[in-house]
Amino acid sequence: MTTSTRLIIADDHPLFRDALRQAVASVVASARIEEAGSFDDLTALLEQDSDVDLILLDLTMPGISGFSGLIYLRAQYPAVPVVVVSASDDVGTIRRSLDFGASGFIPKRLGVETLRDAVTRVMDGDVFIPPDTDLSAAADPDMARLRDRLVTLTPQQVRVLMMLSEGLLNKQIAYELGVSEATIKAHVSAILQKLGVESRTQAVIAAARIAGGQWKQGTPTA
C-alpha cells in the first residue's frame, strides 16, 4: 500500500463516508481517497480513470438498487475489487454480494476497529465477511441458476435492465444512454433471451428475485 493507492467510497450519506474515510486513512495513510454520493458520480470517476485499488460500495444509493450496481461494476471493471458496505446485513444479502463478485461485505453497524480490520484484509487480498456468518444456509439452487443467467449480461445490458426496472420507455433509455431506440430494442431482446423470459415484466421480476426484493421495480412498459 503506497502513495499510488487509490480508493473510492461510494455512499450517499456524508457522515458515513467520513467514518469510512477515517477508517481507510488509518490503514492506508497515504492513499488517495475519493468519494461518490451517487452511482452516476462513481461511474464518472471510473470513466475518467479506472485504475482503482478498491471500491467501497453501498447497495442503496441514488442510481442503483439492490445488487444492480455491483453487477454492473463487476461486468464493466472486473479487475477492480469491490467491497459491499451495507445496513442490510442478513445472510442472504451477504451470500448474494459474494456470488456477484464482491471481495467482501462490511455491515454498517460495525465499529471503526472492525472497519479498519476489514479494509486491511481486503487490501491484502483476502475476502472479509462478518464473523460467525454461516453462508451455507443461504444456498438456493434455483436462485443460483437465475444468478448465473444474470451475470451473463453485458455492462450495457445491466444498465438497460436497471432502467427497465424503473419503468422507463425504450426511447427514454435510448436518450439516457445516448444510443438509438433500435439499439435499446436489441438490448432488451438479448436480456430476455439470456434470462430465459418472454417479457420485460418477467425480466424485471427475475432481477427483483435475485436481489431479494432490493432491486427497484417500476412499471415496465413498451
C-alpha angles and dihedrals in degrees: 000000000000141000088281092062110120126191133177123209109203112191132122095222111086094200093054091044087055092050091050091047090054092048092049094044090053089056100037103025096179097042123126104238121193128184134216123190095190138025090252089056090050095049090046090056091048093047089055093048125353094186095113128148097202142359120205103204131193113212094219117048135120110296098026140056129195114335098338093103093048092048091050094048094049090050097043100035106024093164095058115089114229124198118193116226110189145156088220101079105158117137093255093055092048091048093051092046091057092042090056091053107269115156091217147339125239119187113221090227092069120105127248093263091057090046089055092049092048094050091046093052095046092048087052089056099259127127114242124207128163114278117264093020112149107203096176092079090060095061113122119173094203091049091047091055091049090047091051089055093047094053091057090071117107118239091258091049089052089053091049091050090050089054093044087055089056090055097249122160121241091252091051092050090047090053093048093049096039096238136112124278088240089059090053091050089053090050092050091051090050091048092052091049095048093047092045094235134126105219143035090246091055090049091054091047090051091051090049091050094054090047091055091240093310096104106097114245123205127168108285113219135175 
